[in-house]
């Protein structure tokens, strides 16, 4: 087991992909703080307690786990998530920032509250938890942080202004933290997972049957590896999953230049653009698995 003796926090770990992260980290020997508010897909209270259910699964298999019902979007509550790990297990080695909600709308139909709620959970929540966890990890001289981003943020996706903005922001924070924390023995990477969960149910349709290509458990082995000592050389990287494959993204980088001695005016830009830069224009949008549509669930 790669994570014997380690302690992990997984946010949004009560259902879906986050649940699979928590279960796999526990299988690999980690004690896990299972953080989940039990809210609906859009962030409203549901009266459910999936965090306790996941803890029961882990403990029934011989592992150690404790539930946390704090909101990652609240800075002080995020501190209490970290405190739970220290109080119950005495240390903190791993943080997986997975918590999230969705409120999909096209730009002209998206409300301010739709935008703020999603960004607060994904982007600010990732900052809040990492801010508190990193202080503990720096003191110990060791840590593994895995942020959950999305192809929606890396490539764009119809109807997801709020979600894409948050996930692209998480990519940027991953790069910064990888630079800042490396000297303290802490790695920071990001993963864009894939899976059939509550978040994708409206895309697949009510009658869609199980698809092994979209099993949310397929993301967990990569995250467990990144959370281990064996991934000490992996830092500041973006990974993804498509079907049964793991992939790695290159950081956004310049791929072509147009240069003119003395600089440019508008007419010369217009004359030269197609031959110099226009031939390198990229396709916008996520690569969707067969049978899924970018626009089928967007209103």
Secondary structure, 3 states (H helix, E strand, C coil): CCCCCCEEEEECCCCHHHHHHHHHHHHCCCEEEEECCCECCCCCECCCCHHHHHHHHHHHCCCCEEEECCCCCCHHHHHHHHHHHHHHHCCCCEEEECCCCCCCECHHHCCHHHHHHHHHHHHHHHHHHHHHHHHHHHHHCCEEEEEEECHHHHHCCCCEHHHHHHHHHHHHHHHHHHHHHHHHCEEEEEEECCCCCHHHHHHHCCCCCCCHHHCHHHHHHHHHHHCCHHHCCCCCCEEEEECCEEEEECCCCCCCCCCCCCCCCHHHHHHHHHHHCHHHCCCCCCCCCCCCCCCCCCC
